[in-house]
């Protein structure tokens, strides 16, 4: 038996250490979370995408009384990007959450479904997506590429396609 180790890498930063463009991305994410439709959980998640033309696209979680008909913030933003089909690529995604008007004390990591969708876009565009997680006190966790969050990804390669 051979043991295999998987390495993941993150940076721990303060919001002020991000470049101006990424600080704006985090602010957009925070604003998006305030507009989430979360009447059942009261857990408001925001996501913002920085795409290759420097436009920022927003998403927030959308709950529904008919569970599981809602959708995560990350997929709302990613599917909006995909619906445009305009041959651009995603440079970064910022994700944050708040409840009761306060941002979380812990980093909110995307669920497996959202990570798989991010993995698909990253695989298609052949450019790493920077993942910026925000929590209260302006703390940031930064990962270069989805593989740091989902090290064993299911991609087109698994289906015999490149």
C-alpha positions in Angstrom: 0.0 0.0 0.0 1.3 3.4 -0.9 0.2 6.5 1.1 -0.6 9.6 -1.0 -0.6 13.1 0.5 -2.6 15.9 -0.8 -1.4 19.4 -0.2 -3.6 22.4 -0.1 -2.5 26.0 0.3 -4.2 29.1 1.7 -3.1 32.6 2.6 -4.4 34.4 5.6 -4.7 38.1 5.0 -6.5 41.3 6.2 -8.9 42.9 3.7 -6.5 45.9 3.4 -3.8 43.5 2.0 -5.9 42.7 -1.1 -5.5 44.9 -4.2 -8.1 47.6 -4.8 -10.0 45.5 -7.3 -10.3 42.6 -4.9 -11.3 44.8 -2.0 -14.1 46.1 -4.3 -15.0 42.5 -5.0 -15.3 41.7 -1.3 -17.4 44.9 -0.7 -19.8 43.8 -3.5 -20.0 40.4 -1.9 -20.9 41.9 1.5 -23.6 44.1 -0.2 -25.0 41.1 -2.1 -25.3 39.1 1.2 -27.5 41.9 2.6 -30.0 41.3 -0.2 -30.1 37.5 0.1 -33.6 35.9 0.3 -33.2 33.8 3.4 -36.5 34.0 5.4 -36.1 30.5 6.7 -32.5 30.2 7.8 -31.7 33.9 8.4 -28.3 33.0 7.0 -27.5 35.5 4.2 -24.7 34.4 1.9 -23.2 36.7 -0.8 -20.9 35.9 -3.7 -19.3 38.1 -6.2 -17.4 37.2 -9.3 -14.6 39.2 -10.9 -14.6 38.4 -14.6 -11.9 39.0 -17.2 -13.2 42.4 -18.3 -13.2 43.5 -14.6 -17.0 43.5 -14.3 -18.3 42.2 -11.0 -21.3 39.8 -11.1 -23.3 39.2 -7.9 -25.2 36.3 -6.4 -26.8 35.6 -3.0 -28.7 32.6 -1.6 -32.3 32.2 -2.6 -34.4 30.1 -0.3 -37.8 28.6 -1.0 -40.5 27.1 1.2 -40.4 24.0 -1.1 -37.0 22.7 0.1 -34.6 22.1 -1.7 -35.8 24.5 -4.4 -33.4 27.3 -3.2 -30.0 27.9 -4.6 -26.6 28.9 -3.1 -25.1 32.3 -3.6 -22.1 30.9 -5.5 -24.2 29.1 -8.0 -26.5 32.1 -8.5 -23.4 34.1 -9.5 -21.8 31.3 -11.5 -24.9 30.4 -13.5 -25.4 34.1 -14.3 -21.9 34.2 -15.7 -22.5 31.0 -17.7 -25.8 32.2 -19.1 -24.0 35.1 -20.7 -21.8 32.7 -22.8 -19.6 35.7 -23.7 -16.2 33.9 -23.8 -14.8 35.7 -20.8 -13.3 33.9 -17.8 -13.6 34.2 -14.0 -10.6 35.7 -12.3 -11.9 35.5 -8.7 -14.9 34.8 -6.5 -15.5 36.3 -3.1 -17.9 34.6 -0.6 -19.2 35.9 2.8 -22.2 35.4 5.1 -24.0 37.3 7.7 -26.8 36.6 10.1 -28.7 39.2 12.2 -26.7 41.9 10.5 -23.3 40.6 11.7 -20.8 38.8 9.5 -19.8 35.4 10.5 -16.9 34.7 12.9 -15.8 31.8 10.8 -15.0 31.5 7.1 -17.9 30.1 5.1 -16.6 27.6 2.7 -18.7 26.7 -0.4 -20.7 23.5 -0.3 -19.6 20.5 -2.4 -22.1 21.3 -5.1 -20.8 24.8 -5.5 -17.2 23.7 -5.5 -18.0 21.2 -8.3 -19.6 24.0 -10.4 -16.6 26.2 -9.7 -14.3 23.3 -10.7 -16.2 22.9 -14.0 -15.8 26.6 -14.9 -12.1 26.5 -13.9 -11.5 23.4 -16.0 -13.2 24.9 -19.0 -11.4 28.2 -18.9 -8.0 26.7 -18.1 -7.3 29.7 -15.7 -7.2 29.3 -11.9 -10.0 31.0 -10.0 -8.9 32.9 -6.9 -11.2 32.1 -4.0 -11.5 34.9 -1.4 -13.4 34.0 1.8 -14.4 36.9 4.1 -15.3 36.8 7.8 -15.9 39.5 10.3 -13.0 41.7 11.5 -11.9 42.0 7.8 -10.1 38.7 7.8 -9.5 36.9 4.5 -8.7 33.4 3.5 -7.3 33.2 0.0 -6.9 30.1 -2.1 -5.4 30.1 -5.6 -7.6 27.6 -7.5 -10.5 25.4 -6.7 -8.2 22.4 -6.1 -7.3 24.0 -2.7 -11.0 23.5 -1.6 -11.8 20.4 -3.7 -8.5 18.5 -4.2 -10.1 15.5 -5.8 -12.2 17.0 -8.5 -14.6 15.3 -11.0 -13.8 16.9 -14.4 -14.2 16.2 -18.1 -10.9 14.2 -17.8 -12.8 11.7 -15.6 -15.2 11.1 -18.4 -12.4 10.5 -20.9 -12.6 14.1 -22.4 -10.1 16.9 -22.2 
